[in-house]
């Protein structure tokens, strides 16, 4: 069945019951269109190309219609030209050789007496122009930028944009014309010319300097948009041409960056836009957001910057997730610029940690880290630890690192620092980096006043939960190293110290090594810890024998590292007094930089008594 026009073809395709039927129909129709093209039937050409474009939209091959589109473009009828240019835009791209044949048609139509024919040629050029075509037709585009017709000027500005992207060397050709276009009163021409100027300024710093004197013109245009009354032609939700306002603000951002004089010219109008724009609608929020970015980018005065950050703070209270996300993202970039202004919105930022949207939680978390300083470290770390308790696993590794890093940098005293790391180990011990564990052990080794307190706390934590790997490793190492402190002074986590026995310590470590959570590394730590405990004067003979039995059990372990350690540790029991020298307390490790920085020697120790 032959379909005479596009409408009948669409009906036929929609009537197909299966994909195979549809494919067969398209193949059959494509063959019929090919045959018609060979017959050079000029009457049917328009219908055939229309059908072919529909077939192309469905994803079937339609490249054989390229030359027919060129023939339609050459037709004097406007409807043929329109379809021909549409076909060229869909079926050709800038890498095809057939494109060179289009150049002449475009040149002719750019000089056409009908402005809509000129518009078609400009639209096609802006979509498919190659580097070679851009060079050939640059003069035509430049000439059309000076046209008296606003419809043509607006399209020519976008074609000039295509030319300078393809051939940056030709940018200078359009500078004068672009300056003239900025004085145009037509919104469409202004919109496209500002887009062209913005691209020019981004490409060439020399041209950016040339356009600096256009700042007052842009300010005047923006002022007229902000202060004008209701304009039905450009009104969007009660705001006059928000698209043009956004484009002007973006260009002002480029022109004001690093230029004090240009920035001063902009200050008043930016303050006016920030205060007068309605923030209850999305349209107003988009303009406010661009205003904020512009204020933060240029050399604006302090009051204006604070106003910009306050607008972002207001965005955080918005019910729209996208607006909240954008505000958090921007605050993350500016927090280093004006931390105090961002600090005022700390409570709202912390509220975002409880948001249902994971991307908002992630951005709020990053911002919270950046806000931590010596004054608020206790409050913020407390909030972050509360979030760590309920956070998704994907957050935990980064959080443990950042919280411990902040505690290292801003801890008011070492007691608070140790308590914070202990809390992290309890809440997310399976998500702690090795460097943080090492830094914690170094901190305890360099703080003898708090060794009894830390050992007591770790003993209690390990007794209640042996499933957190880093907690187990830290507790095992520190109990093994400082067991005599615990046995001599007792547990110091209550008001009155409670006596501790070597039996309790050894039983706890044996339960760790036998637990299902125990891994290769945990077992190595436990074997070293119990061997150290056995050499201390506070350990009874009975417990020493118990430790020897444990080591003997692991001398036949199939895991080579464990077997070797057990054999070596067991042989130490035959060395008499020499064993105590080998297993004596390690000197505090050397202070060295890690992901955590270094243990600060000048921090006060803090209270060594526990607070209930």
Secondary structure as GFF3:
##gff-version 3
##sequence-region A 1 612
A	DSSP	alpha_helix	6	14	.	.	.	ID=ss1
A	DSSP	alpha_helix	19	38	.	.	.	ID=ss2
A	DSSP	alpha_helix	42	57	.	.	.	ID=ss3
A	DSSP	three_ten_helix	63	65	.	.	.	ID=ss4
A	DSSP	alpha_helix	66	73	.	.	.	ID=ss5
A	DSSP	alpha_helix	78	91	.	.	.	ID=ss6
A	DSSP	alpha_helix	99	110	.	.	.	ID=ss7
A	DSSP	alpha_helix	115	128	.	.	.	ID=ss8
A	DSSP	alpha_helix	131	144	.	.	.	ID=ss9
A	DSSP	alpha_helix	150	166	.	.	.	ID=ss10
A	DSSP	three_ten_helix	168	170	.	.	.	ID=ss11
A	DSSP	alpha_helix	171	181	.	.	.	ID=ss12
A	DSSP	alpha_helix	187	203	.	.	.	ID=ss13
A	DSSP	alpha_helix	205	210	.	.	.	ID=ss14
A	DSSP	three_ten_helix	211	214	.	.	.	ID=ss15
A	DSSP	alpha_helix	215	227	.	.	.	ID=ss16
A	DSSP	beta_strand	235	236	.	.	.	ID=ss17
A	DSSP	beta_strand	239	240	.	.	.	ID=ss18
A	DSSP	alpha_helix	242	256	.	.	.	ID=ss19
A	DSSP	alpha_helix	260	276	.	.	.	ID=ss20
A	DSSP	alpha_helix	282	297	.	.	.	ID=ss21
A	DSSP	alpha_helix	302	315	.	.	.	ID=ss22
A	DSSP	alpha_helix	321	334	.	.	.	ID=ss23
A	DSSP	alpha_helix	339	343	.	.	.	ID=ss24
A	DSSP	alpha_helix	346	351	.	.	.	ID=ss25
A	DSSP	three_ten_helix	352	354	.	.	.	ID=ss26
A	DSSP	alpha_helix	358	371	.	.	.	ID=ss27
A	DSSP	alpha_helix	377	390	.	.	.	ID=ss28
A	DSSP	alpha_helix	393	410	.	.	.	ID=ss29
A	DSSP	alpha_helix	414	428	.	.	.	ID=ss30
A	DSSP	three_ten_helix	429	431	.	.	.	ID=ss31
A	DSSP	alpha_helix	434	445	.	.	.	ID=ss32
A	DSSP	three_ten_helix	448	450	.	.	.	ID=ss33
A	DSSP	alpha_helix	451	464	.	.	.	ID=ss34
A	DSSP	alpha_helix	469	481	.	.	.	ID=ss35
A	DSSP	alpha_helix	483	489	.	.	.	ID=ss36
A	DSSP	alpha_helix	502	514	.	.	.	ID=ss37
A	DSSP	alpha_helix	520	535	.	.	.	ID=ss38
A	DSSP	alpha_helix	541	554	.	.	.	ID=ss39
A	DSSP	alpha_helix	560	572	.	.	.	ID=ss40
A	DSSP	three_ten_helix	573	575	.	.	.	ID=ss41
A	DSSP	alpha_helix	577	582	.	.	.	ID=ss42
###
